[in-house]
Amino acid sequence: MKRYTIIAANWKMHLRADEARQLADAIALCRPPEHTRIILAPPFVYLYEMVQRTASHPHIHISAQNCSQFSQGAYTGEVAAFMLQSIGCKYVIIGHSERRKYFGETDAIVYEKMLRAIENDLTPILCCGEPLDVRQQNQHREYVFHQLQNTLFHLDERQLTDIILAYEPIWAIGTGIAASTEQIQEMHHFIRQSIAEHYGSAIAQQCYILYGGSVKPQNATEILSLEDVDGALVGGASLQADSFCAIVRASAAHRKD
Ligand code: PGA
């Protein structure tokens, strides 16, 4: 089965409006390999404009970085999944480690958010990944399995077909030190195997599993050519058009027909 490659930009809480516009316009000019899709995840306030601005570029899609776990109602300051859907947003990042760390998001909350996304025809980009001490104790497989058990594995087969997973070891995020290719392939394979055990290998083969954590032009080719890596979730290197476009071009290394 042919899987395309996803290169997603997580702009986090960076960029003024004019900077976001310039960056989106510059990224729109970079020519991705034919099998590559670009997803841009700007802050909420720029989402509507970014959807409009990139509408004529069919290979670029827009993602939110978060959504509320509630459907709608008196939740001051929150943004509901149906609102994202209503402005043409197609994806939403759920359960990023920064949300878990700074905003107290538990697996139970992450699961609710994932359901709100699915109910509103948004594709969740579900993040998982272990902290450094867990990796040092060689417990990373169990830790990530547990995260998936509390979130992903509650879904039925039909819901699972439109999910993107992102494996992001916390110790590699924003540190400049990506996981090694062996570590990445091992975990991606483990995650795919775990999905296969729950849902069968056909579904596991269709699942997108992105890697995130210090992806940059220098390591993108080797990471993207790994067997079980279907793309990248890029933070720091997505804030400059040059480095992000270099990663997009490196996705030519990813051909797994
Ligand atoms: P980074 O962030 O590329 O800056 O390590 C990745 C992420 O948090 O998604």
Boltz pocket constraint, residues with backbone or C-beta under 6 A from the ligand:
constraints:
  - pocket:
      binder: B
      contacts: [[A, 10], [A, 168], [A, 172], [A, 173], [A, 174], [A, 175], [A, 176], [A, 212], [A, 213], [A, 214], [A, 215], [A, 233], [A, 234], [A, 235], [A, 236], [A, 237]]
      max_distance: 6.0
